């Protein structure tokens, strides 16, 4: 089983202000860490890693409680769902959870799939 965990300080008023990284644990105590300090970019990079590594074909993937708490305890991110329509990747947005691969974007933005990829590629690390 693979487990996704969001690393942040829970003791601050808005946990999303203290975001640090996403960790993906799988296999025999293997762990990947995505730690640009930008949740949108790290989630994108983690999903890309899962897709390219084939983890989702070998193991079931679950979220630790930190993922739900991080998303629900703040208001800085919206969900975006990736679909392939006519062989073209498209992000769709909805207030309700819908089927599709979930990504996150900054609240109030609605980038296209290409814009999200470009953002994730160009965003610099906040050290």
C-alpha positions in Angstrom: 0.0 0.0 0.0 1.2 3.5 -0.8 0.3 6.3 1.6 0.3 10.1 0.8 1.0 12.4 3.7 1.0 16.2 3.9 3.7 17.6 6.2 2.7 20.9 8.0 2.5 22.5 11.4 -0.9 21.8 12.9 -0.4 24.3 15.7 -0.8 27.4 13.6 -4.2 29.1 13.0 -4.2 28.2 9.3 -2.2 25.0 8.6 -2.0 25.9 5.0 0.3 28.8 6.0 2.8 26.2 7.4 2.9 23.8 4.5 6.2 22.0 4.2 6.0 19.0 1.9 4.2 15.9 0.6 5.5 12.5 1.4 4.7 9.3 -0.5 5.5 6.1 1.4 5.3 2.8 -0.4 6.9 -0.7 -0.8 9.6 -1.7 1.7 9.8 1.5 3.6 10.5 3.5 0.5 9.7 7.2 0.6 9.6 10.0 -1.9 9.4 13.6 -0.6 8.1 16.6 -2.7 9.2 19.7 -0.9 9.3 22.8 -3.0 7.2 24.4 -0.2 4.5 25.0 -2.9 1.5 22.6 -2.3 0.2 23.0 -5.9 3.5 22.2 -7.4 4.3 19.4 -5.0 0.9 17.7 -5.6 1.4 17.9 -9.3 4.9 16.5 -9.1 3.7 13.7 -6.8 0.9 12.7 -9.2 3.4 12.8 -12.1 5.7 10.5 -10.1 2.9 8.1 -9.3 1.8 8.0 -12.9 5.3 7.5 -14.3 6.6 5.0 -11.7 3.6 2.7 -12.0 3.0 2.7 -8.3 -0.8 3.0 -8.8 -0.7 -0.2 -10.8 1.3 -2.1 -8.2 -0.2 -0.8 -5.0 -3.4 0.7 -3.7 -3.0 4.4 -2.7 -4.5 6.0 0.4 -4.3 9.3 2.1 -3.2 9.8 5.7 -5.6 11.9 7.7 -3.2 14.8 7.3 -4.3 15.2 3.6 -8.0 15.7 4.6 -7.1 18.0 7.5 -4.8 20.1 5.4 -7.3 20.6 2.6 -10.4 21.1 4.9 -8.7 23.3 7.5 -7.9 26.2 5.1 -9.3 27.9 2.0 -6.3 28.5 -0.2 -6.8 25.7 -2.8 -9.5 24.4 -5.1 -9.8 21.0 -6.7 -9.2 20.5 -10.4 -10.0 17.1 -12.0 -8.0 15.8 -15.0 -9.8 14.1 -17.8 -8.7 12.9 -21.2 -11.3 14.1 -23.8 -10.6 13.2 -27.4 -7.0 12.3 -26.5 -6.5 15.7 -25.0 -5.9 16.3 -21.2 -8.4 18.8 -19.8 -8.8 20.1 -16.2 -12.4 20.5 -15.1 -13.6 22.4 -12.0 -16.6 21.7 -9.8 -17.7 22.4 -6.2 -18.6 18.8 -5.9 -16.2 15.9 -5.9 -16.3 14.4 -9.4 -14.5 11.4 -11.0 -11.1 12.1 -12.4 -7.6 12.5 -11.2 -7.6 15.2 -8.6 -5.1 18.1 -8.6 -5.1 21.3 -6.6 -4.8 24.9 -7.8 -4.7 28.2 -6.0 -8.2 29.3 -4.9 -9.9 31.5 -7.5 -7.7 30.4 -10.4 -8.7 27.9 -13.1 -5.6 27.1 -15.1 -5.7 24.9 -18.1 -3.8 21.6 -18.0 -0.9 23.2 -19.9 -0.9 26.2 -17.6 -0.7 24.0 -14.5 2.2 22.0 -16.1 4.0 25.2 -16.9 3.5 26.6 -13.4 4.8 23.4 -11.8 7.8 23.4 -14.0 8.8 27.0 -13.5 7.9 27.6 -9.8 11.0 28.1 -7.8 11.7 26.6 -4.4 10.8 28.8 -1.5 13.6 28.1 0.9 
